[in-house]
């Protein structure tokens, strides 16, 4: 995929990410696009309804092998392999990302916060670590803050996408905090009573995400100035989605909550 198409993809599929990326230098912005396209490519394999879960698993497992052999016929993957070489990205990090996506190919019913945080690290905290490599951030404490930011953003994604995930046999709100613990995933979006119960659970999840965003901000304010602004923008905008859900009285059932261009 060329950079013009990548730019179009960012604008239309990752508006917050795209807006924040505009504050990076041109060379870093292009490398971030390569990272985004790889992450989007593997994520789409986990959600693609046009192919079976068995085929998705085969393709994702093949990508893990290609990252090890440093060779692929797929340009998106090959571009990412080159990015890994350029910045010395450890193979384990994208492997963890793919393992998180592979876990979505079975029925998901998160039991506790430990399981949720482990999953969120794999599918989002890993992206924070790879961003650290691109930005040249070496300090371990800042990398921990990057993981916190990825986890917090994933909790925002989960909060926003509960309805869609239920129809995919996935529930990420930990069972240990859920008012409603039955596995009747398809009934919840259709029942006003169950939706009200889930609103209470959603409050707990967004409150938890705010705590983790605060941990992330401890690192954001310590980033080099040229990176502080775009990462701060991305964090603030993502957290604002959770705030908008809260202001909407946790009603995520009628329509998808997102920030408008003006917001």
One Martini backbone bead per residue (centre of mass of N, CA, C, O) as a GRO file, in nm:
protein
  263
    1UNK     BB    1   0.095   0.037   0.024
    2UNK     BB    2   0.068   0.353  -0.018
    3UNK     BB    3   0.077   0.662   0.136
    4UNK     BB    4  -0.190   0.769   0.028
    5UNK     BB    5  -0.360   0.526   0.123
    6UNK     BB    6  -0.273   0.543   0.416
    7UNK     BB    7  -0.389   0.822   0.468
    8UNK     BB    8  -0.683   0.741   0.409
    9UNK     BB    9  -0.703   0.524   0.626
   10UNK     BB   10  -0.651   0.706   0.868
   11UNK     BB   11  -0.880   0.915   0.826
   12UNK     BB   12  -1.122   0.680   0.827
   13UNK     BB   13  -1.015   0.462   1.073
   14UNK     BB   14  -0.812   0.688   1.251
   15UNK     BB   15  -0.865   0.987   1.350
   16UNK     BB   16  -0.702   1.027   1.609
   17UNK     BB   17  -0.436   0.915   1.503
   18UNK     BB   18  -0.408   1.109   1.264
   19UNK     BB   19  -0.411   1.379   1.414
   20UNK     BB   20  -0.160   1.318   1.593
   21UNK     BB   21   0.044   1.256   1.353
   22UNK     BB   22   0.072   1.558   1.246
   23UNK     BB   23   0.295   1.626   1.491
   24UNK     BB   24   0.492   1.485   1.331
   25UNK     BB   25   0.729   1.414   1.151
   26UNK     BB   26   0.745   1.290   0.839
   27UNK     BB   27   0.917   1.035   0.898
   28UNK     BB   28   0.758   0.939   1.147
   29UNK     BB   29   0.479   0.930   1.015
   30UNK     BB   30   0.549   0.702   0.815
   31UNK     BB   31   0.624   0.490   1.031
   32UNK     BB   32   0.347   0.495   1.173
   33UNK     BB   33   0.190   0.390   0.930
   34UNK     BB   34   0.324   0.116   0.918
   35UNK     BB   35   0.231   0.028   1.197
   36UNK     BB   36  -0.071   0.066   1.158
   37UNK     BB   37  -0.113  -0.126   0.912
   38UNK     BB   38  -0.027  -0.379   1.059
   39UNK     BB   39  -0.227  -0.370   1.295
   40UNK     BB   40  -0.480  -0.363   1.112
   41UNK     BB   41  -0.431  -0.623   0.955
   42UNK     BB   42  -0.436  -0.823   1.200
   43UNK     BB   43  -0.705  -0.729   1.320
   44UNK     BB   44  -0.882  -0.799   1.071
   45UNK     BB   45  -0.832  -1.108   1.091
   46UNK     BB   46  -1.005  -1.123   1.367
   47UNK     BB   47  -1.286  -0.977   1.216
   48UNK     BB   48  -1.334  -1.143   0.960
   49UNK     BB   49  -1.638  -1.266   0.821
   50UNK     BB   50  -1.528  -1.392   0.535
   51UNK     BB   51  -1.362  -1.571   0.728
   52UNK     BB   52  -1.252  -1.813   0.900
   53UNK     BB   53  -1.106  -1.885   1.198
   54UNK     BB   54  -0.908  -2.088   1.084
   55UNK     BB   55  -0.783  -1.902   0.869
   56UNK     BB   56  -0.696  -1.678   1.059
   57UNK     BB   57  -0.500  -1.850   1.224
   58UNK     BB   58  -0.313  -1.929   0.993
   59UNK     BB   59  -0.233  -1.637   0.908
   60UNK     BB   60  -0.121  -1.538   1.181
   61UNK     BB   61   0.092  -1.761   1.216
   62UNK     BB   62   0.246  -1.690   0.957
   63UNK     BB   63   0.335  -1.406   1.043
   64UNK     BB   64   0.513  -1.492   1.277
   65UNK     BB   65   0.716  -1.640   1.090
   66UNK     BB   66   0.789  -1.394   0.908
   67UNK     BB   67   0.919  -1.226   1.136
   68UNK     BB   68   1.153  -1.432   1.178
   69UNK     BB   69   1.250  -1.450   0.863
   70UNK     BB   70   1.217  -1.169   0.719
   71UNK     BB   71   0.965  -1.264   0.521
   72UNK     BB   72   0.739  -1.136   0.254
   73UNK     BB   73   0.470  -1.093   0.014
   74UNK     BB   74   0.363  -0.876   0.198
   75UNK     BB   75   0.393  -0.539   0.211
   76UNK     BB   76   0.302  -0.471   0.499
   77UNK     BB   77   0.490  -0.675   0.638
   78UNK     BB   78   0.758  -0.589   0.508
   79UNK     BB   79   0.755  -0.299   0.615
   80UNK     BB   80   0.760  -0.389   0.913
   81UNK     BB   81   1.024  -0.545   0.907
   82UNK     BB   82   1.191  -0.292   0.837
   83UNK     BB   83   1.110  -0.139   1.092
   84UNK     BB   84   1.234  -0.334   1.293
   85UNK     BB   85   1.525  -0.296   1.190
   86UNK     BB   86   1.549   0.014   1.224
   87UNK     BB   87   1.453  -0.006   1.561
   88UNK     BB   88   1.480  -0.284   1.714
   89UNK     BB   89   1.232  -0.468   1.725
   90UNK     BB   90   1.099  -0.700   1.910
   91UNK     BB   91   0.943  -0.991   1.827
   92UNK     BB   92   0.763  -1.027   2.085
   93UNK     BB   93   0.570  -0.792   2.047
   94UNK     BB   94   0.408  -0.877   1.784
   95UNK     BB   95   0.345  -1.157   1.896
   96UNK     BB   96   0.163  -1.060   2.124
   97UNK     BB   97  -0.040  -0.922   1.945
   98UNK     BB   98  -0.129  -1.179   1.790
   99UNK     BB   99  -0.214  -1.342   2.041
  100UNK     BB  100  -0.449  -1.154   2.112
  101UNK     BB  101  -0.606  -1.200   1.846
  102UNK     BB  102  -0.630  -1.509   1.870
  103UNK     BB  103  -0.814  -1.496   2.132
  104UNK     BB  104  -1.069  -1.383   1.956
  105UNK     BB  105  -1.139  -1.673   1.806
  106UNK     BB  106  -1.282  -1.710   2.068
  107UNK     BB  107  -1.472  -1.716   2.322
  108UNK     BB  108  -1.531  -1.423   2.520
  109UNK     BB  109  -1.481  -1.428   2.899
  110UNK     BB  110  -1.391  -1.226   3.118
  111UNK     BB  111  -1.302  -1.264   3.463
  112UNK     BB  112  -1.064  -1.046   3.514
  113UNK     BB  113  -0.834  -0.795   3.536
  114UNK     BB  114  -0.585  -0.958   3.469
  115UNK     BB  115  -0.692  -1.061   3.196
  116UNK     BB  116  -0.749  -0.784   3.073
  117UNK     BB  117  -0.460  -0.662   3.093
  118UNK     BB  118  -0.321  -0.879   2.925
  119UNK     BB  119  -0.481  -0.832   2.669
  120UNK     BB  120  -0.429  -0.522   2.643
  121UNK     BB  121  -0.130  -0.545   2.608
  122UNK     BB  122  -0.125  -0.710   2.346
  123UNK     BB  123  -0.325  -0.510   2.163
  124UNK     BB  124  -0.178  -0.217   2.288
  125UNK     BB  125   0.084  -0.204   2.458
  126UNK     BB  126   0.266  -0.288   2.221
  127UNK     BB  127   0.231  -0.024   2.064
  128UNK     BB  128   0.370   0.153   2.272
  129UNK     BB  129   0.648   0.016   2.249
  130UNK     BB  130   0.688   0.071   1.943
  131UNK     BB  131   0.673   0.378   1.972
  132UNK     BB  132   0.925   0.404   2.144
  133UNK     BB  133   1.120   0.310   1.927
  134UNK     BB  134   1.054   0.534   1.720
  135UNK     BB  135   1.123   0.769   1.945
  136UNK     BB  136   1.371   0.667   2.133
  137UNK     BB  137   1.268   0.526   2.390
  138UNK     BB  138   1.449   0.377   2.680
  139UNK     BB  139   1.299   0.414   2.931
  140UNK     BB  140   1.132   0.199   3.133
  141UNK     BB  141   0.922   0.386   3.266
  142UNK     BB  142   0.809   0.493   2.993
  143UNK     BB  143   0.722   0.216   2.886
  144UNK     BB  144   0.514   0.169   3.104
  145UNK     BB  145   0.340   0.416   3.029
  146UNK     BB  146   0.278   0.310   2.744
  147UNK     BB  147   0.123   0.066   2.838
  148UNK     BB  148  -0.093   0.218   2.993
  149UNK     BB  149  -0.205   0.366   2.747
  150UNK     BB  150  -0.290   0.119   2.587
  151UNK     BB  151  -0.484   0.005   2.798
  152UNK     BB  152  -0.670   0.249   2.823
  153UNK     BB  153  -0.755   0.254   2.524
  154UNK     BB  154  -0.879  -0.030   2.526
  155UNK     BB  155  -1.101   0.034   2.732
  156UNK     BB  156  -1.235   0.234   2.546
  157UNK     BB  157  -1.299   0.041   2.318
  158UNK     BB  158  -1.472  -0.149   2.487
  159UNK     BB  159  -1.685   0.061   2.575
  160UNK     BB  160  -1.775   0.135   2.275
  161UNK     BB  161  -1.795  -0.199   2.164
  162UNK     BB  162  -1.995  -0.387   2.314
  163UNK     BB  163  -2.214  -0.459   2.110
  164UNK     BB  164  -2.038  -0.580   1.885
  165UNK     BB  165  -1.900  -0.796   2.068
  166UNK     BB  166  -2.148  -0.960   2.147
  167UNK     BB  167  -2.199  -1.052   1.840
  168UNK     BB  168  -1.892  -1.200   1.870
  169UNK     BB  169  -1.858  -1.346   2.151
  170UNK     BB  170  -1.779  -1.081   2.338
  171UNK     BB  171  -1.650  -1.018   2.680
  172UNK     BB  172  -1.450  -0.775   2.871
  173UNK     BB  173  -1.595  -0.747   3.116
  174UNK     BB  174  -1.544  -0.842   3.416
  175UNK     BB  175  -1.702  -1.076   3.604
  176UNK     BB  176  -1.621  -0.956   3.893
  177UNK     BB  177  -1.809  -0.676   3.812
  178UNK     BB  178  -2.064  -0.803   3.716
  179UNK     BB  179  -2.403  -0.809   3.734
  180UNK     BB  180  -2.404  -0.971   3.465
  181UNK     BB  181  -2.307  -1.334   3.419
  182UNK     BB  182  -2.426  -1.431   3.183
  183UNK     BB  183  -2.410  -1.586   2.835
  184UNK     BB  184  -2.636  -1.388   2.690
  185UNK     BB  185  -2.519  -1.198   2.456
  186UNK     BB  186  -2.768  -1.144   2.252
  187UNK     BB  187  -2.974  -1.021   2.469
  188UNK     BB  188  -2.858  -0.755   2.578
  189UNK     BB  189  -2.915  -0.553   2.326
  190UNK     BB  190  -3.249  -0.626   2.366
  191UNK     BB  191  -3.237  -0.528   2.678
  192UNK     BB  192  -3.306  -0.282   2.897
  193UNK     BB  193  -3.229  -0.417   3.164
  194UNK     BB  194  -2.944  -0.518   3.081
  195UNK     BB  195  -2.834  -0.242   2.999
  196UNK     BB  196  -2.848  -0.116   3.281
  197UNK     BB  197  -2.651  -0.314   3.409
  198UNK     BB  198  -2.414  -0.246   3.214
  199UNK     BB  199  -2.379   0.050   3.294
  200UNK     BB  200  -2.247  -0.013   3.566
  201UNK     BB  201  -2.003  -0.161   3.447
  202UNK     BB  202  -1.906   0.070   3.266
  203UNK     BB  203  -1.830   0.261   3.489
  204UNK     BB  204  -1.602   0.093   3.607
  205UNK     BB  205  -1.428   0.086   3.349
  206UNK     BB  206  -1.389   0.395   3.309
  207UNK     BB  207  -1.267   0.449   3.586
  208UNK     BB  208  -1.023   0.268   3.537
  209UNK     BB  209  -0.912   0.414   3.289
  210UNK     BB  210  -0.852   0.684   3.434
  211UNK     BB  211  -0.631   0.573   3.617
  212UNK     BB  212  -0.444   0.483   3.378
  213UNK     BB  213  -0.414   0.755   3.245
  214UNK     BB  214  -0.265   0.885   3.482
  215UNK     BB  215  -0.016   0.702   3.456
  216UNK     BB  216   0.054   0.788   3.167
  217UNK     BB  217   0.095   1.099   3.223
  218UNK     BB  218   0.363   1.066   3.382
  219UNK     BB  219   0.510   1.016   3.100
  220UNK     BB  220   0.423   1.231   2.896
  221UNK     BB  221   0.558   1.479   3.057
  222UNK     BB  222   0.860   1.328   2.995
  223UNK     BB  223   0.876   1.377   2.717
  224UNK     BB  224   0.982   1.487   2.453
  225UNK     BB  225   0.853   1.765   2.314
  226UNK     BB  226   0.803   1.644   2.015
  227UNK     BB  227   0.611   1.404   2.160
  228UNK     BB  228   0.413   1.516   2.371
  229UNK     BB  229   0.179   1.632   2.203
  230UNK     BB  230   0.071   1.387   2.034
  231UNK     BB  231   0.027   1.198   2.281
  232UNK     BB  232  -0.158   1.386   2.436
  233UNK     BB  233  -0.378   1.403   2.226
  234UNK     BB  234  -0.447   1.102   2.207
  235UNK     BB  235  -0.519   1.066   2.506
  236UNK     BB  236  -0.736   1.285   2.537
  237UNK     BB  237  -0.931   1.189   2.313
  238UNK     BB  238  -0.980   0.906   2.418
  239UNK     BB  239  -1.081   0.985   2.702
  240UNK     BB  240  -1.324   1.153   2.585
  241UNK     BB  241  -1.496   0.914   2.509
  242UNK     BB  242  -1.555   0.825   2.799
  243UNK     BB  243  -1.682   1.093   2.884
  244UNK     BB  244  -1.914   1.080   2.677
  245UNK     BB  245  -2.039   0.823   2.786
  246UNK     BB  246  -2.098   0.934   3.064
  247UNK     BB  247  -2.275   1.180   2.961
  248UNK     BB  248  -2.465   0.946   2.815
  249UNK     BB  249  -2.531   0.733   3.040
  250UNK     BB  250  -2.407   0.464   2.906
  251UNK     BB  251  -2.528   0.485   2.605
  252UNK     BB  252  -2.428   0.230   2.356
  253UNK     BB  253  -2.689   0.110   2.188
  254UNK     BB  254  -2.786   0.313   1.957
  255UNK     BB  255  -2.488   0.437   1.926
  256UNK     BB  256  -2.182   0.533   1.838
  257UNK     BB  257  -1.918   0.660   2.014
  258UNK     BB  258  -1.783   0.982   1.916
  259UNK     BB  259  -1.584   1.223   1.789
  260UNK     BB  260  -1.601   1.507   1.657
  261UNK     BB  261  -1.434   1.728   1.479
  262UNK     BB  262  -1.470   1.959   1.681
  263UNK     BB  263  -1.392   1.781   1.938
   0.00000   0.00000   0.00000
